[in-house]
Amino acid sequence: MEVRRLELPLKGFGEPPTAATVELLVLTPAERLKRAAVLFGVFLLVALVALPVPIVHLFLVPGALLLGLMLSARRLGQVEIFRRVEGRCPFCGTQQAFSIMGPFRLPRQVHCAHCQHALSIEEGGT
């Protein structure tokens, strides 16, 4: 698993941008397949548990299988995912780690834990 670091601007409306350090995990095809298989396995387990339950199995089993297929296919396409984001709030100046999960897509909205202002991580230099 390769880790890639980026310096991206952390912007707040009406304030000059500050620098945010973004760490990304670059996933190999084997890692992506493993993540997708684990997710599908969870939904398959839900479908198997719901199978003997009357009435519920009519909706839950096909729903779990369909949702598992869709979300697993989505995970196969995630080449880079957020690992960690740190930066200084442009409004209050608090240095903090932002909790971001999921695929790497920009722009990404975050909130300052100290002043609660909405911030945006965007492409481009600071």
FENJO-V549017 format. One record per residue. N is the residue number from 1. PSI is psi in radians with two decimals (NA if undefined). D_LAST is the distance of its C-alpha to the last C-alpha in Angstrom with 2 decimals. Layout:
n = <N:N>
psi = <PSI:PSI>
d_last = <D_LAST:D_LAST>
This chain:
n = <1:2:3:4:5:6:7:8:9:10:11:12:13:14:15:16:17:18:19:20:21:22:23:24:25:26:27:28:29:30:31:32:33:34:35:36:37:38:39:40:41:42:43:44:45:46:47:48:49:50:51:52:53:54:55:56:57:58:59:60:61:62:63:64:65:66:67:68:69:70:71:72:73:74:75:76:77:78:79:80:81:82:83:84:85:86:87:88:89:90:91:92:93:94:95:96:97:98:99:100:101:102:103:104:105:106:107:108:109:110:111:112:113:114:115:116:117:118:119:120:121:122:123:124:125:126>
psi = <2.05:2.46:2.26:2.36:2.41:2.60:1.97:2.69:2.42:1.91:2.53:2.50:2.12:0.00:2.63:2.50:2.64:2.95:2.42:2.36:2.09:2.19:2.24:2.51:2.18:2.01:2.38:2.86:-0.63:-0.70:-0.68:-0.72:-0.69:-0.78:-0.70:-0.69:-0.70:-0.77:-0.78:-0.64:-0.66:-0.81:-0.57:-0.69:-0.71:-0.74:-0.70:-0.65:-0.65:-0.24:-0.78:-0.05:2.11:2.63:-0.87:-0.62:-0.35:-0.52:-0.71:-0.70:-0.96:-0.60:-0.77:-0.72:-0.75:-0.79:-0.69:-0.72:-0.78:-0.81:-0.59:-0.72:-0.64:-0.70:-0.52:-0.51:-0.03:1.71:-0.69:2.40:2.67:2.39:-0.81:2.52:2.20:2.52:3.09:2.26:2.27:-0.36:-0.96:-0.20:0.19:2.18:2.25:2.87:2.23:2.44:1.83:2.33:2.83:-2.98:2.70:1.87:2.40:2.61:2.72:2.28:2.36:2.95:2.48:2.31:-0.36:-0.93:-0.08:0.30:2.58:2.32:2.83:2.27:2.11:2.96:2.76:2.92:2.96:NA>
d_last = <27.76:24.65:21.47:18.13:14.89:11.39:7.96:6.55:4.98:8.19:9.37:12.71:14.88:15.07:12.56:9.18:6.58:6.65:6.11:8.98:11.23:13.22:16.62:18.61:22.30:23.35:26.91:29.76:32.30:34.76:32.42:31.65:35.40:36.18:33.80:35.31:38.84:38.45:37.25:40.12:42.51:41.69:42.48:45.56:46.74:46.37:48.42:51.06:51.39:51.81:54.33:57.47:56.56:58.63:57.03:53.50:53.52:53.91:50.37:48.50:49.38:48.30:45.28:44.13:44.70:42.92:39.92:39.84:39.88:37.10:34.72:35.59:34.91:31.51:30.76:31.88:29.01:26.27:24.98:21.93:21.89:19.65:20.83:18.60:15.39:14.48:12.09:12.51:13.55:11.99:15.68:17.79:15.64:17.54:16.37:17.73:18.25:18.07:21.05:20.21:22.86:23.67:22.37:18.80:18.00:14.97:14.35:15.78:16.93:17.30:18.86:18.53:21.73:22.20:21.74:21.97:19.31:18.03:14.39:12.74:10.81:9.80:9.31:6.77:3.79:0.00>
